[in-house]
Amino acid sequence: MSEVKSILKDYKLRQTDCREEILDVFMSKSHALAHADVELPLKDRFDRVTIYRTLKTFVDKGLIHKVLDDEGGMKYA
């Protein structure tokens, strides 16, 4: 996970367990993820609002971006 910590540092983001684990989820996939895709493996450790706020922070900082899927839903890549 040192790559994850390095990325957070590069984007000037504080290193928290939630941020590290969410970024690790993104790095383990090669496709865009819906909020539910991120929440599912982490729901026992972090609540839905914390995950949502972390995703918003990542978008605001330019670490990830939002994309529309084929059904008109929102995903993160």
RATAWO-V82574 format. One record per backbone hydrogen bond with DSSP energy under -0.5 kcal/mol. NH is the residue of the N-H (numbers start at 1). CO is the residue of the C=O. If there is no record, write none. Layout:
# RATAWO-V82574
nh={NH	NH}
co={CO	CO}
This chain:
# RATAWO-V82574
nh={5	6	7	8	9	10	11	12	13	16	20	21	22	23	24	25	26	27	28	29	33	38	39	40	41	42	42	43	43	45	46	51	52	53	54	55	56	57	58	59	60	61	62	62	63	64	67	69	72	75	76	77}
co={1	2	3	4	5	6	7	9	8	14	16	17	18	19	20	21	22	23	24	26	76	34	35	36	37	38	39	39	40	42	42	47	48	49	50	51	52	53	54	55	56	57	58	59	58	58	75	73	69	67	33	65}
